[in-house]
């Protein structure tokens, strides 16, 4: 009790839900939008959610807290390791209860993995960090498209199954991008991209094999589900790592001269404060040292 004889609100723990005296919560359309965002991104942080939904940052933070304590959202436990390294923004994931609430307004049946809560609990630091790296790029891309009348992000897909299997030398390699997205211009032209988020854990040889598999995919694709022209965007954590990857990428094409289909940048080149930078001249290719935009159509054909 305080001096005014008013019951004190229980202290909220970061990773433990309140068991009593829960703050009031009535699910709104805005809440459903937040739940959908979290579902689509798998793991997403408070700042990224606020950038997409807008409004007061304090109100968004408070709403996320209530959705967590009422069991609609989860806070993956292994983010403690990220926080110990200085990552201070809260990370969220969807729960089965959140998925059910998200489906109620439309009445559509919802399929929820019976392992969702366990997956949230066991997701390791490295997987969280990688997914958040992808989410940061996606949020900036969505915001950049919103700011333009002539561009639309018409597709974003993440799959845990191989897009295809191709031969690189004598080895059959599975092509599994971190994401496949499509940007469509006002004139109807569509540009296809595959995204690779590199956290510096892959060897140069393995990375080369990955790029060579994309080269073989585009050279030999016969499937209607795979675009005949696309670019592969790689996000690196540092300039030094990007330079190493660029050097490796010169051997990805059959001529070993480098191709403009492979584009590289550093994740610090764009931000939630400057999301439109993703369309700026921040991308390098192994062909030369010129910084280009991914909106430059040069490079969609073989070369």
TAPENOR-V577264 format. One record per backbone hydrogen bond with DSSP energy under -1.0 kcal/mol. CO is the residue of the C=O (numbers start at 1). NH is the residue of the N-H. Records with the same first field share a line. If there is no record, write none. Layout:
CO = NH, NH
This chain:
2 = 5
28 = 32
29 = 33
30 = 34
31 = 35
32 = 36
33 = 37
34 = 38
35 = 39
36 = 40
37 = 41
38 = 42
41 = 43
44 = 92
45 = 49
46 = 50
47 = 51
48 = 52
49 = 53
50 = 54
56 = 60
57 = 61
58 = 62
59 = 63
60 = 64
61 = 65
62 = 66
63 = 67
64 = 68
65 = 69
66 = 70
67 = 72, 73
68 = 71
72 = 95
74 = 93
76 = 79
77 = 80
78 = 81
79 = 83
80 = 84
82 = 87
83 = 86
86 = 88
90 = 46
92 = 44
93 = 74
95 = 99
96 = 100
97 = 101
98 = 102
99 = 103
100 = 104
103 = 107
113 = 116
115 = 119
116 = 120
117 = 121
118 = 122
119 = 123
124 = 128
125 = 129
126 = 130
127 = 131
128 = 132
129 = 133
130 = 134
131 = 135
132 = 136
133 = 137
134 = 138
135 = 139
136 = 140
137 = 141
138 = 142
139 = 143
140 = 144
141 = 145
142 = 146
143 = 147
145 = 148
150 = 186
152 = 154, 184
155 = 182
157 = 180
164 = 175
166 = 173
168 = 171
171 = 168
173 = 166
175 = 163
179 = 195
180 = 157
181 = 193
182 = 154, 155
183 = 191
184 = 152
185 = 188
189 = 185
191 = 183
192 = 231
193 = 181
194 = 233
195 = 178
196 = 235
203 = 207
204 = 208
205 = 209
206 = 210
207 = 211
208 = 212
209 = 213
210 = 214
211 = 215
212 = 216
213 = 217
214 = 218
215 = 219
216 = 220
217 = 221
223 = 226
231 = 194
232 = 263
233 = 196
234 = 265
235 = 198
236 = 267
238 = 242
239 = 243
240 = 244
241 = 245
242 = 246
243 = 247
244 = 248
245 = 249
248 = 251
249 = 252
253 = 256
259 = 262
261 = 232
263 = 234
264 = 284
265 = 236
266 = 269
274 = 277
275 = 278
276 = 279
277 = 280
280 = 282
283 = 292
284 = 264
292 = 283
293 = 296
297 = 300
